[in-house]
Every structure is written in C-alpha cells, then in structure tokens.
Amino acid sequence: MKLLDTLQEKYNLKNDAAISKALEVAPPVISRIRNGKASVSADIMIRIHETFGMPIADIKALCA
C-alpha cells in the first residue's frame, strides 16, 4: 500500500509495528490496511495528518 510505504520511507519507520505505534492504533489495523482488507478510515487519515503533518489531500492521493 503506497501510503504505508511512503510513511515508512519518509519518516524512517522500521516496519508496520512502528507505524501503528506512531499512530497509536493496534497493529492489526495497519496489517488489514496493508493487505487490502480494510480501507484507510477518516480517523486514520486524521491521525496521520496530526502525527506527521501530512496534508489530507496528499494522504487521499496515496490511498488511490
């Protein structure tokens, strides 16, 4: 998933566990997004925006 790959690369996050810790969500949430079993919810988009300062428009573009 392009969004998660971008977060990992841009913010030097080692793996999905580090992403889940940074966003303060359970690791299975990130795993379901990574594996295409769940979409990126508005709550996750807001968490990414608040945590990393990434614009919502950029987050949405990376989800497409």
Helices and strands as residue ranges (DSSP letters): H 2-10, H 16-23, H 27-34, H 42-52, H 56-63
